[in-house]
């Protein structure tokens, strides 16, 4: 049963062991190119057999020699360790390969590897990169190996970058954050069963925050789908409403067209598309003339103007307003230059939702910071004093608290978002930048609003004085939040990308950190703990591209100890790929926000305390820079060192959970 070499093939010899490496009566798996071989040492002779048992594919190199026979570790079938033949005259033996003993060791000869045969997943992976998918986060496993190999080829061609994460939830969070930052989809890869279900939290984050993501999941062989095979679950049902588009890849599918539809849906619907790859479909040979897909002719322009009657109604309100105020949400993040021009025309203070933090500088003469539970008294004061609210791309979350008691003009690209929770005076359906330009032209020279800039400056003076008064607060139980985020305001680069988690650390960030040109990423509507570090990984991936909006920018992550504990293993991922991320960990040894809620609701404080390691030492063990801060006066130096470090760094701040 020895493998033969024909005239059209060439034998390649691989050194697999030293002479004394494998003891008598032992076996081991060895790698020859991409093929794994079972090497045996029996009766003084080295032999090479196929590593796959012909029955269930059991790895013979992990078996053992018992009573002179090589036993399969999976189901106990026996083979001669030299010839590969089974006892009893059966014909289900395994192939063998020639072995040579050379001066420097044991060599096995194999036929030269055949040229790669183009598969349907090769076509699909190329289609993905044609659509601009440049980043893939995931975990390679037994039910996605064919697809993973297709992605490998695209990475080797320089068309994408793959990041192997430690938990699939981190992959989907990274993709969600990447989509929020760039407006473009990244892809996450998982196996069937638990790998796929681990993606769900991050995909729900993308779904509710309108971030484009492509989810790629393996599946068991089609022939065993249904009765309940190992790791089989109904992935269509499991992904349910989280995926706006979900399809299985079949033998008879138009494979490139599935990628076209997945990418088109994710981009236009700003949500999750999901493709399910049964194991055997992944390695099907592609048709000779199969062409990869792409976006040409598949996407329409989205610069849609609003209805004229809505424009006329809105402009009438804006012409008459004396104290208009603009509120911008996450949905306006790509439209801010136009919005700021309109704000200056209207003399209108600009407030942001928490998801919109940083869309206007806190040092802009009209910038008023965040409105709502995570916000500043400046923003709430101007909302209460206004006579008209002009709202762009905000979801009207109860956490933001946009009052329905004021007249509201609401502009959004999604008609279902208009007047979603209560009626508004003027709902305007249109793309924000287009709508703003129409407003500017219609209002030129017709507004009568007062200049509110002096009031903005005065309100900032009052708030900054209040923040400064909190800096010395010290109960001897850690650093207070005002001091932490004042130091971050001083040290974090003006153009940094900042991923924040949830909890008291995030509320304090919203109140105390003053943005200049930073971009802020968060788990908005889902509010998922653990978001920040995986999100920072997604943001860092964007900085490695040639997009001038993000290239070369510093990435900072902020979390509490509870949030960091969710995905602390991903610090190893950051180290592996040398991600230049600085993580600021506010450690108060508790789930501080929940403790606060228990107290506020007159509940007993119960099961919110946390047992933590020294996180700075943990970072050092992972291969990152780890620094622990216990006093406010240490903050600036620690942050400066971490931010200057060329690679992953973690600053653990021992914080007082009461001084938030």
Secondary structure, DSSP 8 states (H G I E B T S, - for coil): -B----TT--EEEEEEE-TTSS-TTEEEEEEETTEEEEEEEETTEEEEEESB-TTT--BGGGSEEETTEEE-TTT--EEETTT---GGG-S----EE-EEEETTEEEEEEE-------BHHHHHHHHHHHTT--EEEE---TTSHHHHHHHHHHHHTTS-EEEE-SSHHHHHHHHHHHHHHHSS-EEEEE-TTHHHHHTHHHHHHHHHTT--EEEEEEE--GGGTTTT-TT---HHHHHGGG-SEEEEE-TTS-HHHHHHHHHHHHHHHTSEEEEEEEGGGGG-B--TT-----STTT---------HHHHHHHHHHHHH-SSEEEEE-GGGTT-HHHHHHHHHHHT-EEEE-STTTTSS-TTSTTEEEE-STTS-HHHHHHHHH-SEEEEES----TTT---TTS-EEEEES-GGGTTSSS--SEEEES-HHHHHHHHHHHHTTT------HHHHHHHHHHHHHHHHHHTT---SSSB-HHHHHHHHHHHS-TT-EEEE-SSHHHHHHHHH---SS-EEE---SS--TTHHHHHHHHHHHHHTSS-TTTTT--EEEEEEHHHHHHSTTHHHHHHHTT--EEEEEEE-SB-HHHHHHHHHTT----S-B-----HHHHHHHHTSEEEEE-SGGGHHHHHHHHHHSSS-EEEEEEB-TT--
